[in-house]
Amino acid sequence: MTTTRAERALATRRRMVKAAYDQFCVQGYAGTTVASVAQAAEVAVPTIYYTFGTKAALLAEALGAAVLGFDHWRQPPPDSEIAELLPWHRWSADFQAAPTSDAALEIFLMNGAKILQRVGALSPALQGAASDPEAAEVVRMAEHRRQDAYREAIRVVAAKPGGLGEGLTLSRATDILMVLFSSDVFHALRTGRRWSATLCTEFLVELVKGQLLGSSP
């Protein structure tokens, strides 16, 4: 099977991004070098700089790929709206078509927990990025995008039959989701308390459902 130049370039980009993700997870932000990423990805150092420009930009793509899935990652359009990015998730259609708020939230949380697990492994690197102004801005923008994504998800859930719990506003529901359903919480349970990924997921799904829909965990 013949591959095109664009397909080969995308495969190389994904390999570099995955290598960067692995390095950031193990070495942290400060401990990761462009040279180490290039060696792991089996490319030349100038290729990394030509493709991404800076280590902070590499962190941004590693984080984006962790959110969307490494085999599904492609360079995002600049300044894209969250509504443009949500359909990149393969489960987005099922989420949008869910018949009830409970079913929609279940889909969002079950798939979102997989994202939290991948992003959670990056938590130490994201925290360590504060010393680099460009990297710190990457983290700030990522959190802003997460809030936008969660707000949009809550809007979809609230519009379904069953809606949100009594008296719960879209704003308050978004705040609850931001705090409870985070990669930091997942990472703390997974590594700090040594819970299995399955147990972390079950706990967070029940917790968030109880808060947003009013059902008892």
N, C-alpha and C positions, 0 to 999 in steps of 0.2 A: 504494500500500500504506500503510495507516494504522499509525502507531507509537503505542504506549502511552506514558504519562508515565514509567513505570519504564524503558522502553527508551530514551527520550530522555535521562533522567537518567544511565543507564549509559553511553550514548555520550558524554555531556559529561564524565563522570568519566574515561573512558578517554582522551579528548582532553587533559584536564588532566594526567593522569599521564604520557602520552607527551611532552607539552611539557616537563614537569618533568624527565623522563629526559634529553631532548635538552639541556636547559640544564645539568643536572648534569654530563653527559659533556663539554661544551665549556667551561663556566665553573668547574667544581668546586663544592664545597659552599658555601664562603664567598662565591664570586663570583656564585652564583645567588640571585636575590631573588624573593619572591612576586610582585612587580609584573612582573618579566620573564616569569615563568611565565604569569601571567594574560594578558599581552599576546600571547604566543605561542599560547596556547590560545583567544584571542579571547573571554575572559570578564572579568567585573569582579573586581577584587582581593578584595572581600568574599566573592565566590563561592568563591574558593580557601580563605579562612579558614573559611567556614561548612562547607565540605565536609571539609577536612582538619584544621583547627585550627592546626597549626604547620608550619614548613618541615621539621622532622625527620619528622613524620608523612607529609609529601609524599615525602620520601626513602624512607621505608619502603614506600610503595605503588609508587614507581618501581622499587625493587628487586624487590618482589614481582611486578610486571608483567614485569620483565626475565626473571625465573625462569620464569613460567608462559606468557609470550607476551602481547603487548599486546592482541591481538584476542580473547584468551581470559580476560582479567583481570576479576575482579569483587571487590568488597570482601570480604576473608576474614573468617570468623567469629572472634570474640575467643578467644584461648587455645585455638585448635584443635589437636588432636593431628596429628602428621605423617601418620598413617594416613588421616586425613580429607582431607588436602591432596594426597597422591600421585595419587589418581584424577583430579585436575584435569588432569593431563598427558594429552594425547590418545594417547600411546603406552603408557600404563600397562597397558592390557589386553593388548597384545602382549607386553610385558615379563613380566607375570604368567603368560601362557600359553606362553612359550618352552619348548621341549622339553628343552633342556640348559643347563647353567651358562654355557657359551661363548656360546650364542645369546642368553641373557638379558643377559649382560654386554655383548655387542655392541650390543643395542638401547639399553641404559642409557647406554653411553658415546657412541654416535653422536648420540643425542638430547641427552645432557647437554652435549656439546661445543657445541651451538648455544646452550645456556643460558650456558655459560662465556664465549662470545663476547659475548653481550649484557651480561652482568654485568661482564665484564672492562673494558668501556668505562666503567663506573662506578667502577672501582678508585681513580682519583685522588680522586674525590669522597668515597668511603667512607673513604679514608685521611685526608682533610682534615676529616672530620666529628668527629675526636677532640676538637676544641676546644669542641664543643657537647655538654654532658652527655646531653641527650635523644637527639641524633643518634648519639652514641657508643653509647648503649644499643640503638639500632636495629641498629647494626652487630654488636654483641655477640650480640643475639638472633638475627640472621640467620645468624651462624656456628654458633650452637647448633642452629638448625633444620637447617642443612646437615649437621651431624654426625648428627642424628637421621635425616634422609632417607637419608644414605649408609649408616648402620647398618642401616636397614630394607632398602635395596637389597641389601646384602651378605647379609642373612639370606635373602632370596628367592633370590639366586644360589647360595648355599651349599646350599640345599635341593634344587636341581635335580640330575639325573644328571650326574656329572662333578665336581660340587662345587668346592671351592676347592683350591688347591695343597696338596701334602702338608705336614702339620704347621702349616698356617696357621689361626689362630683367627679368630673373628668380630671380636674386638677389634683384633687386629693388622691384619687386612684393612681394617677401617674406618680405622685410622690411616694406612695406606698410601694409601688412596683420598683421604682428606682432604688429604694433602700433595701428591700427584702430580696429582690431578684437581681443580685449583682455578682460579678465574677469574684469580688473580694470575699463575699460570704461563702460562695461555693468553694473557693480555694482554702478558706479557713477551716471549713468542715472537712474537706478532702485531705488536706495535708496536716493541719493543726490538730484535728480530732481523729484523723485516720478513718473517716467514714468511707465506705465504698461509693463509687460514682452513682450506683443505683439508689443507695440509701439517701444520698444528697438530693438526687432528683425527686424521689418520692416525698421527702420532707418539704422541699421548697414548693412543689406543686400543691401539696395539701395546705401548706401555710398560706400561700398567696391566694389560692381559691377561697379559703376561709375568710380572708381579709377583703377580697374584692367582690365575692358573690354572696357572702353571708352564710355559706354552708359550713358545717362543722367538720374539721379535719378528722 
